[in-house]
């Protein structure tokens, strides 16, 4: 099948740069990543992830995290599980 359709979108330049660095780490070009997304949408007959509006508790947690407040630091996974009592 010929690949001659074009997708164009305007996006924040810093978001684009950050995501393209992640694609590079994954060994993907932007075109490959977009194609992967399209294939997943087709396969699932919808978005390949949940789209939700965060509740107030989640919003508060995001704000705290962004501000560096109420964080629990762990040395490794074992330390995390120990702090969680698991």
N, C-alpha and C positions, 0 to 999 in steps of 0.2 A: 504494500500500500504506500502510495506517495505521501511524503511528509511535507506538504506545502501550505498548510493552514498556519496562520499567525495569531498569537495571543499577545495583546498589549495591555499593560496596566501601569498606572502611576502609583508609586510607592515611596515612602519616606526613605531618603538615601542612606541614613544610618542603619535602618532596619534591613535594607537590601544588602548592604555591605556585611553586616553581622551574619545574616542568614547565608549569604554566599560563602562566607568563611566556613560555616558549619557544613554546607554542601561539599566543599572541598575536602574537609576532614573525612566525610563519608564517601568520597570518591565519586561524587555526583556533579554533573553540570546542572545549571539552572534549568535547562531544557529537560534533562532527564528527571529532575525532581518534579517539575510541573507535569510531565507525562505520567510519572508514578502516581501523583495526586489524582489526575484525571482517571487513570485506570482503577484506582481504589474507589473513586466515586461511582464509576460504572459498575464495578464488581458488587459494591454494597448497596447500589441504588440510592445513594445519599452520601452525606459527608462521612469520611472515615474516622470521625471522632465526635464526641458529644459536644454540643454547643449549648451552654447554660449561662444564666445570669447568676453570679455569685450571691449568696445570701449575706446578711449583715455580719455574721460571725466570720465568714470567709473574707469579706471585704476588710474587716478589722485586722484579721491575720495578715493579709497582703500589706496593709498600711504599716503594721508593726514590723514586718519583715523588711520592707523597703526602708524604714527608718532605723533598722538595726536593733529594734527593741524586742524584748521577750524571746530571745533566741536561746536555744539549748545547743551547745556545742558537744560533739562526740569525737573521740579519737579515731574510732573505726566502728564497723557494724556491731562487733561484740559489745563495745561500750554503749552504743545506742540501745541495743536490746536490754542490757543491764539497767540502763536508766529508765527504760519503759517497763521493767519488771517482767520481761518476756523470757 
